[in-house]
Amino acid sequence: MAGRRLLFAVPVLALVSAAVFALGALSPFDPVKQYYGVQIFNASREDVDRVRAELGVDDPVIVQFGRWAGGLLTGDPGHSRSFRQPVADVVGERLPWTLLLVGVALAVAVLVALLLGVAAAWRQGGWLDRVVTAVGHALEGVPPFVLALGAIAVFALGLGWLPVAGLTDAGAEASAGQVARHLVLPALVLGVSQSPWLVLHVRQSLLSALAEDHVTGARARGLAERVVVLRHALPTALLPFVTLVGARVPELVTGAVLVEEVFSWPGVASAVVKAALSVDFPLLAALTLLATVAVLLGSLLADVASALLDPRVATDG
């Protein structure tokens, strides 16, 4: 199963990379003008032409893609025009902060889903079940950036409990305390934005598991309700939940880009936006490739976890 997925990933990554270059060629932005910025008004025609030749922006798209792909295969993803430094350095500086944000947010989403989903199913029809279900359905249609702006208005500007944005306070060093304090709000916003689908799925899966024969048999043996729910019904409900977590990775990646932009978190989001506006092919292709790898890896890990939790999945695969 894993081998087939890895083989399937190769043409997908190639097609995604080629699509980035093809779409970039249709962009109305001039990469040389973005490269110069306002200084282009002071640049001579000869300098502009020289930069165009050095950057190779006038080469056919297929030539630019081939040059970038050849460098990638040798371990060199190219040079970023917008940041004026190697693509590997841009990604290396920003990726750890994105991974930190996404990792904490995913943990928050899973924890919220398990706690509220189990509690709602356990007390089906009660006030908690009705509140969780109503709020979950309402939050499904709220974009992450709207939650982010609302959280800033309440917890940062209104109550003053947490900082508005950034990695540290102005002029402060990047200590663990500073980073943790600035991480709380964006991680909670991103986690909460991903939790409605997970909460409702856990609730529904647990309700279905509670109606199965082995759970009915456990109740007939006089086992305590807590034991019936947590040890007999919940493990059955977790199998589809693991698959759903993997399927939510694309939404998690998209949400991370929006949340990072709102909170000025120094991850890959600002690099994505800047690379897109500057038609920075090497950086934009590398970041898109990275996001695609994250999606494929999330799906693969979900399938592997499902096979480990239920051997029948591996047998059927």
N, C-alpha and C positions, 0 to 999 in steps of 0.2 A: 504493500500500500504506500509506504513512505517513498520507496524507489520510484514508483509511477508518478507520484506527486512531484518529486524533484525533476524528473524528466519532463513533465508537463510545464514546469516553471520556466525552463530555458526558453522555449519559443514565446511564452507570454512576456517575459522580460525583454526579449528582443523586439517584439511588436510594440510594447509600451514605449521603449526608448525611441524607436523610429517614429512613432506617432507624435512624441514631444517635438522632435525636430520638424516634422511636417506641419504641425499646428503653429509652431513658432515662426515658420516661414511666412505664414499668413498674417502675422501680427502687424498692426499699423505702426508700431514703434520702430525707430531706427536704432539699432544697437550702438552705433558709433556716437550718436547724439546722447544716448543714455550714458555711454562710457565717459564722455567729456563733461556732461552736465552743463552748467551755465558757462563754463570755460570755452565752450565751442564757439561762442561769439567772438572770442579773442584769438581763435586758432586760424592759421592760414589754410588755404585750400590744399597746399602741398602736405601740410601736417595731417589733415583729415584723410587725404588719400593714402598717406603712408600708414596711418593707423588702420584704415580699412583693409589694406593689404596684409598688415601684420596679423590682424584678427581673423582674416579670411572670411569676412562676413558676406563678401560678394561671390564666394564660391557656391556652386550648386549645393542644395540641401543634402543630396546623397553623398557628396564629397565631404561635407562637414560632419555628417553622421559617421561615415567610414573612418575619418580621422579620429573622432572621439572614441568610437568603438575599438579601434586598434589600440589606442592608448589605454583604454580600460582593461583590455585583455592582458596588457603588460604591467598593470598595477598603477597606471597614471590616468586618473579620470579627467585630466585637463586643468586649465587655468581659468578661474572665474573672472569674467570681464567686469562685473559689477563690484566685486569686493577687491579685485586686483591682487589676488593671492591664490595659491593652489586650491582646487576644489577639495582635496583631501583635508587641508587645514581648516577650511570653512566648516565642513561637516564635522571634523574632529572636535572643534571648539564648541559647537552647538548641539550636537547629537546627545551628549550625556545629560544635558539639562532637559531635553525633550523626553528622554527615556525615564528620567526621574519623575517628571510630571505625569507621564502616561502610566507608569507603574503604580504610583500612589493613587491616581484616579481610578485605575482598574480595580485596585484593592478596595477602595471606597465603594465602588459600584457593586462589586460582588458581595461585600459585607452588608450593605444596605438591602440588596436583593434577598439575601438569605434570611436576614432578620425580619424584614417586613413581609416578605412573601410567605414565610412559614407562619408568622403570627396571624396574618390575614386568613390563611387557609385553615389554621387551627381553630380560629373563632369565626368560621364562615357565617355571614349574615349579621354579625355584630357591628358595633359602631366603628371599630378599628378596621374591619374588612371593608366597610363602605367608604371610609375616609381614604384608605390606601388605594383602593380601586379608582375612586374619583380623581384623586391627585395624580395617580399614575397615568390615567388616560389624558388628563389635562396637560401634563408635562411632556407627553409624546409629541405634541405639536409646537413646543417652544424651542427655538434655536439656541444653541449654547451661548452665543454672544448676547442674547437677550437676558439669559440667566446671569451672565457675567456682569452686565451693566447694572442689573438689579442688585446683585450681591455687593458691588462696589458702592452703590448708592446707600444701601442699608448698613453694611458692616464696616465699610471704610470711611465714607463721608458722613453718614448719619451717626453711628455709634462710636466710630473711631477705634474699633477693636483691632483692626488689621490694616496693613499698608495697602495703598491703592494698586501699586504696580512695581515692576522691577524685580531684581534678584536680591538687592540689599537696599538699605537706606542710603541717601545721598552722602557720599564721602566715606561710607563705612566699608570695612573689609568683608570679603565673602566668607564669613564664619558659618559654622553649622547652625548656630542659633538664628543668624540673620536669614539664611537660606530657608530654614524650616518655617520661620514666621511668614516670609513672603510666599512660601509654597502653599500654605493652608488654603487660602481663598481660591486660587486657580485650580488646585487639585480637587477641592470640594465641588466647585462649579462643574468641572469636567466629569467628575464621578457621578454627581447627581443628574447631569444631562443624559448620561448613558443608562441610568438605573431603572427608568420606568418600564422598559421592555423586559428587563431581567426580573424585576419584582413581579410583574403580572404573569410572566412565564413560570416562575417558581410557584406562585399561588395556584395557577391552573394545573401544573404538573403534579403538585402535591395533592390537590383535590382528586385528581384522577387516580393517583396511587392509593389514596385512602379508600377508594372503592374497589380495589383489587382483592382477589380471593385470599392471598397470603396475609393481607392486613386484617381482613375479616376474621381469618382463623386466629390471628394473634389476639384480637379482641375477645374471641370466644374462649381462649385459654385463660382469660382473666388478667392479662398483662395491663399494667398501668398505661394510661393514655399517653403520657410522655414517652414511654418506651415504644409504644405502637407507632407514634408519629416520627420520632427521631431515629429509631433503629430499624424500623421495618418499612415505613412509607417514604421517608426522606431519601435514603439511598437510591430508590427506584426513580424518584423525581429528579435527582441530580444528573443523571445520564444525559437527557436532552438539554439540560441547563448548560453543561460543559460545551456541547455543540453550539449553543446559541452564543455563548461568550466568544467563541472563535469567530462566529459569523458577524459579531458586532465590531470586529477590529477595524474594518473600513470606516465605520461611523466614528470610532474612537480616534482614528488618525485625522479625519476631517475636523472633528470637534477640537482636537488639540491645536490645529492650525488657527482656528478662530479664537480660542481661549488665549493662546500665546500672544496673539496680536492685541487683544483687548488689555491684557495685563502686562504687556511689554516684557514678557518672559523671554530670556535670551536663547531660545531654542531655534529650531529650523524654520519656524513659521515666517519670521521676518525675512529670512533668506529666500524662502519660496516666493514671497511677494516681490521682493527686490529683483530676483532673477527673472520672474515673469515680466515685470515692467521693463527690464533692461534687455530682454530677449537674450539672456545669458544662457545659451544652449548647453554648455558643459555642466554648469551648476544645476540648471533646471532639470536636465535629464538625470543627473545623479540623484537629486532629491526625489524625483518621481520614481526612479528605480528603487530607491530605498523604501519609499512608501509601499510600492508594489510587493517588495520582499516581505515587509511587515504583514501585509494582508495574507499573502500566501503562507507565511510561517504560522500566523495565527490559525488559519484553517487546518494546516498540517498538525499542529500541536493539539488542536481540538479533536481531530480524528484519532491521534495516537492516545490521548487521554480516554476517549470513549472506548477504544479497543482494550485498554488496560482495565477499565472499570467493568466492561462487559465483554468477555472473550468471544461471545457470539458475533460481535461486530467484526472482529478480526477474521473469524471463520467465513462470514458472509462476504467480506472484502476479498 
